[in-house]
């Protein structure tokens, strides 16, 4: 293998080198060519003899399969065939006494045997668009050495494909059920971006759940989650442009940690989920965030060590690519109400809101008549019989107009406040799972029985004076299970019944969900095609029989942290309505950044 370092454009390098040799061996077999009797037959005695021609090659990965290949160009194959034609005589040469013998010796190129191009050579579409290292392979040890670097090429391409949001690559990661997805989120100061105010995470170990026969993951019991508040900035630094809400963590207990200890905590969490670093295989850990570039900068500033083979998913990029490819159906711009542009990136809150809106598939025609909107595509033919004046009856079939097919059914979001690092991380991981497995993903529920921060006792006493009804608050009546969504109220005990028009003008203080823009309200009400579905169907919870003394499927979902946490606090709940229907899968979503980057609950006031 030549040592000259030359870079070439991968365009045109499409033919797998080993498949060239294999294709010609198959060609000889099909057409009964006795290659072993030809003067050029020694080139096909083995792959090593075939490499003696000295082939120029590069390494690329296939854009569809993701596999790495050692490829060459078509003109190199042509040069090999030309060599056989010009250098070797055909097996049936004229006799020495023939008058043409002298002419054959003078012009051997005209009498060489011509081999056609084999029809079944593996053709590769290079994923790489940057210049690649050119090598010349002339022996098998050189080819073997080059072949050993293919896993590293696969890993490098996979990291790029996942980072750029390629749906096929990300879906394959999820379908393997052997990765650990870790969603993270930082809340940092607007005045000094190096000042981290909060950090939250949520993780799901898919390999662990698959081993115990529990799939798909349940966010309530299978997500490992946590939220940490930096003690030095607690109640001292509050963002004004995009207010943060450190005490509004809705899914577990918040913990207070010092600025010096936070990097140690983050490093420990990552180390507990990651596999060893490797240059050949991807890591078990997959890092997830919405707009992950800022989070990666914070990790770098804290000198957090992340294995270089960790795959990174940006949910904002992934969702944008899904929509551009038509996988999310027709969707309106949450701000303008106009059809959404293909290149538009949704914030995390708008991404979550998109799950609450029924969307039509891009290929479905607009309905001319109201229908039930069952989410299935049906075509019912209508048959009529007509009798001509002078002929037998003729049967005519009229195809009724096709009812549009829903790309997704709406869900109900849990009531929680956005721009809390723990909530953002939890809902980011939920959003990713919802995009990857929409049918079986359950909605996370808000933790019940939360204790307010110091000073919240007076508010709780006022609530008790108003009545012992769970979820009754001073700034508005929010009965347990009542989830107001743009004029639609689902009350506890009604099993998801939707009442249109309630909650807007009542004196009791029901506050509509601020996430749903008025421009989107026609999609939520007034059309029988847009049903209100209380929750998405849950996944199976199959447990396989085993000898273990307890079920490992619950990833700390039911385990409460002890009181030994010295500075552990909970968070207040008086600023928003709780979702009492959380047991039924009530769901709510978040969006990070943008003009909608505020609290999602009824109470959006700054603290």
Buried (B, 14 or more C-beta within 10 A) or exposed (E): BEEEEEEBEBEEBBBBBBBBBBBBBBBBEEEEBEBEEBBBBBBBEEBEBBBBBBBBBBBBBBBEEBBBBBBBBBEBBEBBBBBBBEEBBBEEEBEEEEEEEEEBEEEBEEBBBEBEBBEEBBEBEBBBEEEBEBBBBBEBEBBEEBBEBBBBBBBBBBBBBBBEBBBEBBBBBBEEBEBBBBBBBBBBBBEEEEBBBBBBBBBBBBEBBBBBBBBBBBBBBBBBBBBBBBBBBBEEBBBEEBBBBBBBBBBBBBBBBEEEEBBEBBBEBBEEBBBEEBEEBBBBBBBBBBBBEBBBBBBEEBEBEBBEBBBBBBBBBBBBBBBBEEBBBBBBBBBEBEEBEEEBBBBBBBBBBBBBBBBBBBEBEEBEEEBEBEBEEEEEEEEEEEEEEEEEEEEEEEEEEBBBBBBBBBBBBBBBBBBBBBBBBBBBBBBBBBBBBBEBBBBBBBBBEBBBBEEBEEBBEEBEEEEEEBBBBEBBBBBBBBBBBBBBBBBBEBEBEBEEEBBEEEEEEBBBBBBBBEBBBEBBBEBEBBBBBBBBEBBEEEEEEEEEEEEEBBBBBEEEEEEEEEEEBBBBBBBBBBBBBBEBBBBBBBBBBBEBBBBBBBBBEEB
